[in-house]
Amino acid sequence: MDIICIFPCYGALSTKQAKSINQPWTDLQQVSGANLDRNLLLSSLINEIFAVLPDYTQTGLTQYLDEWRSYDVVQSQVVTLEVGAQSIEAVVEGIDDQGLLLVTDLQGQQRRYASGEISLKLA
């Protein structure tokens, strides 16, 4: 089953918008159980980014890789990767030291991607 996580930019989805989604989905309000203020959420995210930015500019991604990998919920999962008009089924291996997505396609070839969209089928 695919699940979409929606991050509405202008508050909660209307009932009409929610009914127009033709697959299971969730949003931050449903997951947290709280009525989130988008401005407060965005300012908190920006503050967190600014807090780590000085270290990141000095060390790059390296010091954050282990933490990223500990939270990576798509690692070892079969996904559909959409890159432009191309659709690729693959197993996610994680990210490399430059932050590129590592996947192994169904033919066993490992590939790296800097952009694209993945769909994850949950059991």
N, CA, C and O atoms as a printed pandas DataFrame, in Angstrom:
     atom_number atom_name residue_name chain_id  residue_number  x_coord  y_coord  z_coord
0              1         N          MET        A               1    0.838   -1.158    0.000
1              2        CA          MET        A               1    0.000    0.000    0.000
2              3         C          MET        A               1    0.895    1.237    0.000
3              4         O          MET        A               1    1.817    1.325    0.811
4              5         N          ASP        A               2    0.644    2.183   -0.887
5              6        CA          ASP        A               2    1.347    3.464   -0.894
6              7         C          ASP        A               2    0.695    4.385    0.121
7              8         O          ASP        A               2   -0.525    4.388    0.281
8              9         N          ILE        A               3    1.518    5.164    0.803
9             10        CA          ILE        A               3    1.004    6.206    1.681
10            11         C          ILE        A               3    1.699    7.494    1.303
11            12         O          ILE        A               3    2.924    7.535    1.184
12            13         N          ILE        A               4    0.931    8.533    1.116
13            14        CA          ILE        A               4    1.490    9.844    0.825
14            15         C          ILE        A               4    1.481   10.650    2.113
15            16         O          ILE        A               4    0.487   10.656    2.839
16            17         N          CYS        A               5    2.567   11.319    2.393
17            18        CA          CYS        A               5    2.607   12.250    3.508
18            19         C          CYS        A               5    2.538   13.651    2.923
19            20         O          CYS        A               5    3.382   14.038    2.114
20            21         N          ILE        A               6    1.542   14.398    3.332
21            22        CA          ILE        A               6    1.289   15.717    2.759
22            23         C          ILE        A               6    1.695   16.790    3.766
23            24         O          ILE        A               6    1.372   16.718    4.952
24            25         N          PHE        A               7    2.410   17.780    3.254
25            26        CA          PHE        A               7    2.821   18.912    4.072
26            27         C          PHE        A               7    2.147   20.153    3.508
27            28         O          PHE        A               7    2.754   20.878    2.719
28            29         N          PRO        A               8    0.899   20.411    3.898
29            30        CA          PRO        A               8    0.196   21.540    3.308
30            31         C          PRO        A               8    0.877   22.864    3.645
31            32         O          PRO        A               8    1.294   23.091    4.781
32            33         N          CYS        A               9    0.981   23.725    2.650
33            34        CA          CYS        A               9    1.622   25.023    2.838
34            35         C          CYS        A               9    0.653   26.048    3.414
35            36         O          CYS        A               9    1.088   27.063    3.959
36            37         N          TYR        A              10   -0.620   25.811    3.309
37            38        CA          TYR        A              10   -1.601   26.812    3.721
38            39         C          TYR        A              10   -2.574   26.242    4.740
39            40         O          TYR        A              10   -3.774   26.501    4.652
40            41         N          GLY        A              11   -2.086   25.479    5.697
41            42        CA          GLY        A              11   -2.951   24.916    6.722
42            43         C          GLY        A              11   -3.447   23.536    6.336
43            44         O          GLY        A              11   -2.929   22.909    5.412
44            45         N          ALA        A              12   -4.449   23.077    7.050
45            46        CA          ALA        A              12   -4.988   21.736    6.834
46            47         C          ALA        A              12   -5.710   21.656    5.492
47            48         O          ALA        A              12   -6.209   22.654    4.972
48            49         N          LEU        A              13   -5.749   20.448    4.952
49            50        CA          LEU        A              13   -6.486   20.221    3.711
50            51         C          LEU        A              13   -7.977   20.355    3.974
51            52         O          LEU        A              13   -8.468   19.995    5.044
52            53         N          SER        A              14   -8.677   20.868    3.001
53            54        CA          SER        A              14  -10.129   20.913    3.113
54            55         C          SER        A              14  -10.667   19.496    2.923
55            56         O          SER        A              14   -9.967   18.611    2.431
56            57         N          THR        A              15  -11.903   19.304    3.318
57            58        CA          THR        A              15  -12.545   18.001    3.128
58            59         C          THR        A              15  -12.560   17.625    1.653
59            60         O          THR        A              15  -12.315   16.471    1.300
60            61         N          LYS        A              16  -12.846   18.595    0.795
61            62        CA          LYS        A              16  -12.878   18.344   -0.649
62            63         C          LYS        A              16  -11.498   17.920   -1.155
63            64         O          LYS        A              16  -11.388   16.969   -1.930
64            65         N          GLN        A              17  -10.445   18.617   -0.722
65            66        CA          GLN        A              17   -9.089   18.262   -1.124
66            67         C          GLN        A              17   -8.734   16.856   -0.629
67            68         O          GLN        A              17   -8.177   16.051   -1.376
68            69         N          ALA        A              18   -9.056   16.575    0.617
69            70        CA          ALA        A              18   -8.733   15.269    1.204
70            71         C          ALA        A              18   -9.430   14.135    0.450
71            72         O          ALA        A              18   -8.835   13.083    0.217
72            73         N          LYS        A              19  -10.690   14.352    0.072
73            74        CA          LYS        A              19  -11.442   13.315   -0.647
74            75         C          LYS        A              19  -10.925   13.099   -2.063
75            76         O          LYS        A              19  -11.162   12.043   -2.651
76            77         N          SER        A              20  -10.223   14.080   -2.617
77            78        CA          SER        A              20   -9.720   13.948   -3.987
78            79         C          SER        A              20   -8.450   13.095   -4.072
79            80         O          SER        A              20   -8.032   12.729   -5.170
80            81         N          ILE        A              21   -7.841   12.779   -2.952
81            82        CA          ILE        A              21   -6.633   11.946   -2.947
82            83         C          ILE        A              21   -7.071   10.491   -3.031
83            84         O          ILE        A              21   -7.834   10.017   -2.189
84            85         N          ASN        A              22   -6.592    9.789   -4.039
85            86        CA          ASN        A              22   -7.099    8.442   -4.323
86            87         C          ASN        A              22   -6.231    7.325   -3.763
87            88         O          ASN        A              22   -6.195    6.227   -4.320
88            89         N          GLN        A              23   -5.528    7.596   -2.663
89            90        CA          GLN        A              23   -4.748    6.557   -1.995
90            91         C          GLN        A              23   -4.563    6.967   -0.541
91            92         O          GLN        A              23   -4.803    8.122   -0.189
92            93         N          PRO        A              24   -4.138    6.028    0.312
93            94        CA          PRO        A              24   -3.944    6.397    1.713
94            95         C          PRO        A              24   -2.947    7.546    1.845
95            96         O          PRO        A              24   -1.972    7.620    1.098
96            97         N          TRP        A              25   -3.199    8.445    2.805
97            98        CA          TRP        A              25   -2.320    9.580    2.998
98            99         C          TRP        A              25   -2.371   10.010    4.452
99           100         O          TRP        A              25   -3.259    9.609    5.205
100          101         N          THR        A              26   -1.423   10.816    4.828
101          102        CA          THR        A              26   -1.423   11.417    6.155
102          103         C          THR        A              26   -0.808   12.802    6.051
103          104         O          THR        A              26   -0.265   13.178    5.012
104          105         N          ASP        A              27   -0.899   13.545    7.122
105          106        CA          ASP        A              27   -0.251   14.851    7.192
106          107         C          ASP        A              27    0.292   15.050    8.599
107          108         O          ASP        A              27    0.039   14.238    9.490
108          109         N          LEU        A              28    1.030   16.118    8.795
109          110        CA          LEU        A              28    1.661   16.354   10.093
110          111         C          LEU        A              28    0.638   16.537   11.201
111          112         O          LEU        A              28    0.880   16.130   12.337
112          113         N          GLN        A              29   -0.485   17.133   10.893
113          114        CA          GLN        A              29   -1.513   17.327   11.907
114          115         C          GLN        A              29   -2.069   15.991   12.388
115          116         O          GLN        A              29   -2.271   15.800   13.587
116          117         N          GLN        A              30   -2.317   15.069   11.466
117          118        CA          GLN        A              30   -2.829   13.753   11.855
118          119         C          GLN        A              30   -1.786   12.960   12.636
119          120         O          GLN        A              30   -2.117   12.302   13.622
120          121         N          VAL        A              31   -0.538   13.021   12.204
121          122        CA          VAL        A              31    0.524   12.260   12.856
122          123         C          VAL        A              31    0.801   12.784   14.261
123          124         O          VAL        A              31    0.991   11.999   15.190
124          125         N          SER        A              32    0.824   14.102   14.418
125          126        CA          SER        A              32    1.168   14.690   15.708
126          127         C          SER        A              32   -0.019   14.794   16.660
127          128         O          SER        A              32    0.160   14.858   17.877
128          129         N          GLY        A              33   -1.228   14.811   16.108
129          130        CA          GLY        A              33   -2.405   15.001   16.936
130          131         C          GLY        A              33   -2.569   16.437   17.406
131          132         O          GLY        A              33   -3.419   16.729   18.247
132          133         N          ALA        A              34   -1.754   17.329   16.862
133          134        CA          ALA        A              34   -1.787   18.735   17.275
134          135         C          ALA        A              34   -2.213   19.603   16.105
135          136         O          ALA        A              34   -2.012   19.248   14.944
136          137         N          ASN        A              35   -2.800   20.737   16.426
137          138        CA          ASN        A              35   -3.131   21.714   15.408
138          139         C          ASN        A              35   -1.895   22.586   15.207
139          140         O          ASN        A              35   -1.663   23.523   15.971
140          141         N          LEU        A              36   -1.113   22.285   14.195
141          142        CA          LEU        A              36    0.181   22.938   13.988
142          143         C          LEU        A              36    0.033   24.273   13.282
143          144         O          LEU        A              36   -0.713   24.402   12.311
144          145         N          ASP        A              37    0.747   25.252   13.780
145          146        CA          ASP        A              37    0.811   26.559   13.141
146          147         C          ASP        A              37    1.931   26.504   12.111
147          148         O          ASP        A              37    3.086   26.268   12.467
148          149         N          ARG        A              38    1.606   26.719   10.842
149          150        CA          ARG        A              38    2.614   26.571    9.791
150          151         C          ARG        A              38    3.766   27.543    9.945
151          152         O          ARG        A              38    4.906   27.196    9.636
152          153         N          ASN        A              39    3.498   28.761   10.418
153          154        CA          ASN        A              39    4.566   29.737   10.602
154          155         C          ASN        A              39    5.506   29.318   11.724
155          156         O          ASN        A              39    6.723   29.457   11.603
156          157         N          LEU        A              40    4.946   28.807   12.813
157          158        CA          LEU        A              40    5.769   28.333   13.925
158          159         C          LEU        A              40    6.586   27.117   13.507
159          160         O          LEU        A              40    7.761   27.004   13.858
160          161         N          LEU        A              41    5.968   26.209   12.760
161          162        CA          LEU        A              41    6.679   25.033   12.271
162          163         C          LEU        A              41    7.838   25.433   11.363
163          164         O          LEU        A              41    8.957   24.945   11.523
164          165         N          LEU        A              42    7.569   26.313   10.423
165          166        CA          LEU        A              42    8.605   26.753    9.496
166          167         C          LEU        A              42    9.722   27.493   10.221
167          168         O          LEU        A              42   10.897   27.277    9.927
168          169         N          SER        A              43    9.375   28.349   11.148
169          170        CA          SER        A              43   10.428   29.079   11.874
170          171         C          SER        A              43   11.267   28.128   12.711
171          172         O          SER        A              43   12.474   28.333   12.843
172          173         N          SER        A              44   10.661   27.099   13.277
173          174        CA          SER        A              44   11.431   26.097   14.040
174          175         C          SER        A              44   12.398   25.345   13.133
175          176         O          SER        A              44   13.547   25.105   13.503
176          177         N          LEU        A              45   11.928   24.974   11.944
177          178        CA          LEU        A              45   12.799   24.288   10.991
178          179         C          LEU        A              45   13.963   25.179   10.566
179          180         O          LEU        A              45   15.107   24.728   10.501
180          181         N          ILE        A              46   13.669   26.434   10.279
181          182        CA          ILE        A              46   14.721   27.376    9.882
182          183         C          ILE        A              46   15.738   27.559   11.013
183          184         O          ILE        A              46   16.944   27.582   10.766
184          185         N          ASN        A              47   15.255   27.690   12.250
185          186        CA          ASN        A              47   16.172   27.827   13.389
186          187         C          ASN        A              47   17.074   26.615   13.529
187          188         O          ASN        A              47   18.260   26.762   13.823
188          189         N          GLU        A              48   16.538   25.422   13.325
189          190        CA          GLU        A              48   17.356   24.204   13.401
190          191         C          GLU        A              48   18.402   24.169   12.287
191          192         O          GLU        A              48   19.542   23.765   12.516
192          193         N          ILE        A              49   18.023   24.583   11.106
193          194        CA          ILE        A              49   18.972   24.633    9.980
194          195         C          ILE        A              49   20.092   25.620   10.284
195          196         O          ILE        A              49   21.268   25.313   10.088
196          197         N          PHE        A              50   19.727   26.804   10.761
197          198        CA          PHE        A              50   20.748   27.807   11.086
198          199         C          PHE        A              50   21.675   27.333   12.205
199          200         O          PHE        A              50   22.849   27.705   12.232
200          201         N          ALA        A              51   21.164   26.520   13.124
201          202        CA          ALA        A              51   21.988   26.025   14.227
202          203         C          ALA        A              51   23.095   25.086   13.745
203          204         O          ALA        A              51   24.187   25.083   14.312
204          205         N          VAL        A              52   22.831   24.296   12.715
205          206        CA          VAL        A              52   23.837   23.345   12.235
206          207         C          VAL        A              52   24.623   23.851   11.027
207          208         O          VAL        A              52   25.630   23.254   10.648
208          209         N          LEU        A              53   24.174   24.930   10.433
209          210        CA          LEU        A              53   24.809   25.441    9.220
210          211         C          LEU        A              53   26.300   25.759    9.381
211          212         O          LEU        A              53   27.076   25.405    8.493
212          213         N          PRO        A              54   26.738   26.403   10.460
213          214        CA          PRO        A              54   28.175   26.677   10.585
214          215         C          PRO        A              54   29.034   25.409   10.561
215          216         O          PRO        A              54   30.069   25.373    9.896
216          217         N          ASP        A              55   28.603   24.368   11.287
217          218        CA          ASP        A              55   29.350   23.106   11.267
218          219         C          ASP        A              55   29.297   22.462    9.894
219          220         O          ASP        A              55   30.298   21.934    9.409
220          221         N          TYR        A              56   28.118   22.505    9.261
221          222        CA          TYR        A              56   27.948   21.887    7.955
222          223         C          TYR        A              56   28.860   22.534    6.915
223          224         O          TYR        A              56   29.432   21.839    6.075
224          225         N          THR        A              57   28.999   23.852    6.964
225          226        CA          THR        A              57   29.852   24.523    5.983
226          227         C          THR        A              57   31.317   24.153    6.170
227          228         O          THR        A              57   32.099   24.225    5.222
228          229         N          GLN        A              58   31.700   23.754    7.393
229          230        CA          GLN        A              58   33.080   23.353    7.661
230          231         C          GLN        A              58   33.335   21.878    7.342
231          232         O          GLN        A              58   34.370   21.534    6.770
232          233         N          THR        A              59   32.392   21.008    7.711
233          234        CA          THR        A              59   32.620   19.562    7.601
234          235         C          THR        A              59   31.834   18.892    6.488
235          236         O          THR        A              59   32.159   17.777    6.080
236          237         N          GLY        A              60   30.801   19.562    5.993
237          238        CA          GLY        A              60   29.961   18.943    4.984
238          239         C          GLY        A              60   29.035   17.908    5.596
239          240         O          GLY        A              60   28.757   17.928    6.795
240          241         N          LEU        A              61   28.576   17.024    4.770
241          242        CA          LEU        A              61   27.591   16.023    5.166
242          243         C          LEU        A              61   28.164   14.940    6.074
243          244         O          LEU        A              61   27.418   14.286    6.803
244          245         N          THR        A              62   29.468   14.746    6.038
245          246        CA          THR        A              62   30.116   13.622    6.711
246          247         C          THR        A              62   29.676   13.438    8.157
247          248         O          THR        A              62   29.340   12.323    8.555
248          249         N          GLN        A              63   29.668   14.491    8.943
249          250        CA          GLN        A              63   29.351   14.334   10.361
250          251         C          GLN        A              63   27.879   14.033   10.620
251          252         O          GLN        A              63   27.516   13.687   11.744
252          253         N          TYR        A              64   27.027   14.155    9.611
253          254        CA          TYR        A              64   25.596   13.906    9.777
254          255         C          TYR        A              64   25.140   12.572    9.179
255          256         O          TYR        A              64   23.984   12.183    9.346
256          257         N          LEU        A              65   26.033   11.880    8.491
257          258        CA          LEU        A              65   25.642   10.655    7.791
258          259         C          LEU        A              65   25.117    9.572    8.726
259          260         O          LEU        A              65   24.087    8.959    8.443
260          261         N          ASP        A              66   25.805    9.331    9.828
261          262        CA          ASP        A              66   25.357    8.273   10.742
262          263         C          ASP        A              66   23.967    8.568   11.298
263          264         O          ASP        A              66   23.131    7.669   11.397
264          265         N          GLU        A              67   23.721    9.825   11.660
265          266        CA          GLU        A              67   22.398   10.183   12.180
266          267         C          GLU        A              67   21.344   10.022   11.090
267          268         O          GLU        A              67   20.278    9.458   11.338
268          269         N          TRP        A              68   21.635   10.517    9.873
269          270        CA          TRP        A              68   20.692   10.366    8.763
270          271         C          TRP        A              68   20.352    8.892    8.561
271          272         O          TRP        A              68   19.185    8.514    8.453
272          273         N          ARG        A              69   21.383    8.082    8.513
273          274        CA          ARG        A              69   21.176    6.651    8.247
274          275         C          ARG        A              69   20.378    5.974    9.358
275          276         O          ARG        A              69   19.652    5.015    9.094
276          277         N          SER        A              70   20.499    6.451   10.584
277          278        CA          SER        A              70   19.734    5.860   11.685
278          279         C          SER        A              70   18.238    6.153   11.563
279          280         O          SER        A              70   17.418    5.417   12.113
280          281         N          TYR        A              71   17.876    7.221   10.846
281          282        CA          TYR        A              71   16.471    7.584   10.650
282          283         C          TYR        A              71   15.934    7.169    9.286
283          284         O          TYR        A              71   14.752    7.380    9.014
284          285         N          ASP        A              72   16.744    6.596    8.435
285          286        CA          ASP        A              72   16.368    6.303    7.052
286          287         C          ASP        A              72   15.360    5.155    7.004
287          288         O          ASP        A              72   15.733    3.993    7.161
288          289         N          VAL        A              73   14.092    5.479    6.788
289          290        CA          VAL        A              73   13.039    4.463    6.784
290          291         C          VAL        A              73   12.880    3.771    5.437
291          292         O          VAL        A              73   12.152    2.783    5.338
292          293         N          VAL        A              74   13.547    4.271    4.399
293          294        CA          VAL        A              74   13.417    3.629    3.095
294          295         C          VAL        A              74   14.572    2.682    2.790
295          296         O          VAL        A              74   14.516    1.939    1.811
296          297         N          GLN        A              75   15.618    2.699    3.612
297          298        CA          GLN        A              75   16.743    1.795    3.365
298          299         C          GLN        A              75   16.268    0.347    3.419
299          300         O          GLN        A              75   15.531   -0.045    4.324
300          301         N          SER        A              76   16.696   -0.431    2.449
301          302        CA          SER        A              76   16.362   -1.852    2.285
302          303         C          SER        A              76   14.932   -2.087    1.811
303          304         O          SER        A              76   14.475   -3.230    1.780
304          305         N          GLN        A              77   14.222   -1.030    1.444
305          306        CA          GLN        A              77   12.850   -1.151    0.968
306          307         C          GLN        A              77   12.812   -1.137   -0.560
307          308         O          GLN        A              77   13.634   -0.488   -1.206
308          309         N          VAL        A              78   11.855   -1.857   -1.122
309          310        CA          VAL        A              78   11.621   -1.811   -2.559
310          311         C          VAL        A              78   10.785   -0.573   -2.846
311          312         O          VAL        A              78    9.744   -0.356   -2.226
312          313         N          VAL        A              79   11.244    0.226   -3.780
313          314        CA          VAL        A              79   10.564    1.472   -4.126
314          315         C          VAL        A              79   10.404    1.573   -5.632
315          316         O          VAL        A              79   11.045    0.849   -6.394
316          317         N          THR        A              80    9.544    2.477   -6.038
317          318        CA          THR        A              80    9.481    2.894   -7.432
318          319         C          THR        A              80   10.063    4.295   -7.469
319          320         O          THR        A              80    9.565    5.202   -6.800
320          321         N          LEU        A              81   11.109    4.468   -8.244
321          322        CA          LEU        A              81   11.793    5.746   -8.379
322          323         C          LEU        A              81   11.385    6.362   -9.707
323          324         O          LEU        A              81   11.556    5.759  -10.767
324          325         N          GLU        A              82   10.841    7.573   -9.634
325          326        CA          GLU        A              82   10.446    8.308  -10.827
326          327         C          GLU        A              82   11.513    9.374  -11.089
327          328         O          GLU        A              82   11.726   10.265  -10.267
328          329         N          VAL        A              83   12.171    9.275  -12.229
329          330        CA          VAL        A              83   13.178   10.255  -12.641
330          331         C          VAL        A              83   12.758   10.742  -14.021
331          332         O          VAL        A              83   12.930   10.044  -15.020
332          333         N          GLY        A              84   12.205   11.947  -14.060
333          334        CA          GLY        A              84   11.637   12.427  -15.315
334          335         C          GLY        A              84   10.510   11.502  -15.734
335          336         O          GLY        A              84    9.605   11.228  -14.945
336          337         N          ALA        A              85   10.554   11.017  -16.971
337          338        CA          ALA        A              85    9.531   10.102  -17.483
338          339         C          ALA        A              85    9.877    8.648  -17.207
339          340         O          ALA        A              85    9.092    7.755  -17.527
340          341         N          GLN        A              86   11.044    8.396  -16.615
341          342        CA          GLN        A              86   11.505    7.035  -16.354
342          343         C          GLN        A              86   11.023    6.552  -14.994
343          344         O          GLN        A              86   11.068    7.293  -14.012
344          345         N          SER        A              87   10.560    5.298  -14.939
345          346        CA          SER        A              87   10.107    4.679  -13.703
346          347         C          SER        A              87   10.974    3.444  -13.443
347          348         O          SER        A              87   11.061    2.555  -14.291
348          349         N          ILE        A              88   11.611    3.389  -12.277
349          350        CA          ILE        A              88   12.571    2.337  -11.969
350          351         C          ILE        A              88   12.182    1.673  -10.656
351          352         O          ILE        A              88   12.033    2.350   -9.638
352          353         N          GLU        A              89   12.013    0.346  -10.672
353          354        CA          GLU        A              89   11.823   -0.385   -9.419
354          355         C          GLU        A              89   13.188   -0.777   -8.910
355          356         O          GLU        A              89   14.021   -1.287   -9.659
356          357         N          ALA        A              90   13.418   -0.533   -7.612
357          358        CA          ALA        A              90   14.743   -0.786   -7.059
358          359         C          ALA        A              90   14.657   -0.940   -5.546
359          360         O          ALA        A              90   13.649   -0.612   -4.921
360          361         N          VAL        A              91   15.742   -1.449   -4.984
361          362        CA          VAL        A              91   15.892   -1.537   -3.530
362          363         C          VAL        A              91   16.786   -0.392   -3.101
363          364         O          VAL        A              91   17.868   -0.203   -3.658
364          365         N          VAL        A              92   16.344    0.374   -2.115
365          366        CA          VAL        A              92   17.141    1.493   -1.614
366          367         C          VAL        A              92   18.259    0.957   -0.733
367          368         O          VAL        A              92   18.021    0.194    0.203
368          369         N          GLU        A              93   19.477    1.368   -1.049
369          370        CA          GLU        A              93   20.651    0.977   -0.262
370          371         C          GLU        A              93   21.018    2.047    0.758
371          372         O          GLU        A              93   21.819    1.801    1.659
372          373         N          GLY        A              94   20.431    3.240    0.617
373          374        CA          GLY        A              94   20.728    4.352    1.521
374          375         C          GLY        A              94   21.228    5.534    0.728
375          376         O          GLY        A              94   20.860    5.717   -0.432
376          377         N          ILE        A              95   22.084    6.352    1.367
377          378        CA          ILE        A              95   22.706    7.468    0.667
378          379         C          ILE        A              95   24.215    7.297    0.727
379          380         O          ILE        A              95   24.748    6.710    1.669
380          381         N          ASP        A              96   24.899    7.813   -0.288
381          382        CA          ASP        A              96   26.359    7.740   -0.288
382          383         C          ASP        A              96   26.921    8.939    0.488
383          384         O          ASP        A              96   26.161    9.741    1.032
384          385         N          ASP        A              97   28.228    9.053    0.536
385          386        CA          ASP        A              97   28.866   10.107    1.321
386          387         C          ASP        A              97   28.619   11.506    0.773
387          388         O          ASP        A              97   28.893   12.488    1.463
388          389         N          GLN        A              98   28.111   11.622   -0.442
389          390        CA          GLN        A              98   27.761   12.923   -1.014
390          391         C          GLN        A              98   26.261   13.216   -0.891
391          392         O          GLN        A              98   25.801   14.283   -1.297
392          393         N          GLY        A              99   25.502   12.272   -0.331
393          394        CA          GLY        A              99   24.068   12.459   -0.155
394          395         C          GLY        A              99   23.231   11.972   -1.309
395          396         O          GLY        A              99   22.019   12.191   -1.326
396          397         N          LEU        A             100   23.849   11.311   -2.285
397          398        CA          LEU        A             100   23.086   10.766   -3.412
398          399         C          LEU        A             100   22.358    9.494   -2.977
399          400         O          LEU        A             100   22.877    8.712   -2.181
400          401         N          LEU        A             101   21.168    9.302   -3.503
401          402        CA          LEU        A             101   20.396    8.099   -3.208
402          403         C          LEU        A             101   21.032    6.916   -3.916
403          404         O          LEU        A             101   21.264    6.959   -5.125
404          405         N          LEU        A             102   21.313    5.862   -3.165
405          406        CA          LEU        A             102   21.861    4.626   -3.734
406          407         C          LEU        A             102   20.745    3.602   -3.850
407          408         O          LEU        A             102   20.051    3.319   -2.874
408          409         N          VAL        A             103   20.574    3.051   -5.032
409          410        CA          VAL        A             103   19.591    1.995   -5.244
410          411         C          VAL        A             103   20.225    0.871   -6.047
411          412         O          VAL        A             103   21.184    1.078   -6.790
412          413         N          THR        A             104   19.673   -0.317   -5.881
413          414        CA          THR        A             104   20.043   -1.450   -6.722
414          415         C          THR        A             104   18.805   -1.826   -7.513
415          416         O          THR        A             104   17.775   -2.181   -6.940
416          417         N          ASP        A             105   18.910   -1.747   -8.845
417          418        CA          ASP        A             105   17.741   -2.036   -9.675
418          419         C          ASP        A             105   17.502   -3.543   -9.753
419          420         O          ASP        A             105   18.283   -4.330   -9.218
420          421         N          LEU        A             106   16.424   -3.937  -10.419
421          422        CA          LEU        A             106   16.041   -5.350  -10.480
422          423         C          LEU        A             106   17.025   -6.207  -11.254
423          424         O          LEU        A             106   17.004   -7.433  -11.139
424          425         N          GLN        A             107   17.895   -5.573  -12.048
425          426        CA          GLN        A             107   18.942   -6.299  -12.768
426          427         C          GLN        A             107   20.221   -6.411  -11.927
427          428         O          GLN        A             107   21.218   -6.970  -12.384
428          429         N          GLY        A             108   20.190   -5.882  -10.706
429          430        CA          GLY        A             108   21.331   -5.974   -9.804
430          431         C          GLY        A             108   22.362   -4.873   -9.959
431          432         O          GLY        A             108   23.428   -4.934   -9.346
432          433         N          GLN        A             109   22.062   -3.874  -10.763
433          434        CA          GLN        A             109   23.007   -2.787  -10.974
434          435         C          GLN        A             109   22.765   -1.675   -9.963
435          436         O          GLN        A             109   21.642   -1.195   -9.810
436          437         N          GLN        A             110   23.837   -1.265   -9.267
437          438        CA          GLN        A             110   23.719   -0.167   -8.310
438          439         C          GLN        A             110   23.827    1.168   -9.044
439          440         O          GLN        A             110   24.685    1.364   -9.904
440          441         N          ARG        A             111   22.941    2.062   -8.680
441          442        CA          ARG        A             111   22.898    3.379   -9.319
442          443         C          ARG        A             111   22.782    4.447   -8.240
443          444         O          ARG        A             111   22.351    4.176   -7.119
444          445         N          ARG        A             112   23.179    5.677   -8.602
445          446        CA          ARG        A             112   23.094    6.828   -7.710
446          447         C          ARG        A             112   22.228    7.899   -8.364
447          448         O          ARG        A             112   22.315    8.129   -9.570
448          449         N          TYR        A             113   21.384    8.558   -7.549
449          450        CA          TYR        A             113   20.499    9.594   -8.065
450          451         C          TYR        A             113   20.548   10.818   -7.167
451          452         O          TYR        A             113   20.537   10.710   -5.941
452          453         N          ALA        A             114   20.603   11.984   -7.800
453          454        CA          ALA        A             114   20.610   13.249   -7.069
454          455         C          ALA        A             114   19.202   13.815   -6.934
455          456         O          ALA        A             114   18.952   14.657   -6.072
456          457         N          SER        A             115   18.283   13.362   -7.778
457          458        CA          SER        A             115   16.914   13.861   -7.700
458          459         C          SER        A             115   15.966   12.794   -8.219
459          460         O          SER        A             115   16.378   11.848   -8.891
460          461         N          GLY        A             116   14.721   12.956   -7.905
461          462        CA          GLY        A             116   13.691   12.020   -8.320
462          463         C          GLY        A             116   12.638   11.940   -7.233
463          464         O          GLY        A             116   12.727   12.627   -6.215
464          465         N          GLU        A             117   11.651   11.109   -7.453
465          466        CA          GLU        A             117   10.573   10.920   -6.494
466          467         C          GLU        A             117   10.414    9.425   -6.264
467          468         O          GLU        A             117   10.370    8.644   -7.215
468          469         N          ILE        A             118   10.330    9.028   -4.990
469          470        CA          ILE        A             118   10.131    7.604   -4.714
470          471         C          ILE        A             118    8.756    7.344   -4.127
471          472         O          ILE        A             118    8.201    8.158   -3.388
472          473         N          SER        A             119    8.227    6.184   -4.482
473          474        CA          SER        A             119    6.990    5.671   -3.888
474          475         C          SER        A             119    7.364    4.396   -3.158
475          476         O          SER        A             119    8.059    3.532   -3.692
476          477         N          LEU        A             120    6.896    4.299   -1.941
477          478        CA          LEU        A             120    7.210    3.160   -1.087
478          479         C          LEU        A             120    5.924    2.389   -0.819
479          480         O          LEU        A             120    4.926    2.956   -0.375
480          481         N          LYS        A             121    5.962    1.110   -1.089
481          482        CA          LYS        A             121    4.797    0.282   -0.811
482          483         C          LYS        A             121    4.980   -0.370    0.547
483          484         O          LYS        A             121    5.933   -1.117    0.769
484          485         N          LEU        A             122    4.045   -0.076    1.463
485          486        CA          LEU        A             122    4.104   -0.637    2.803
486          487         C          LEU        A             122    3.225   -1.873    2.878
487          488         O          LEU        A             122    2.184   -1.949    2.225
488          489         N          ALA        A             123    3.647   -2.829    3.669
489          490        CA          ALA        A             123    2.863   -4.066    3.817
490          491         C          ALA        A             123    1.682   -3.860    4.723
491          492         O          ALA        A             123    0.914   -4.793    4.960
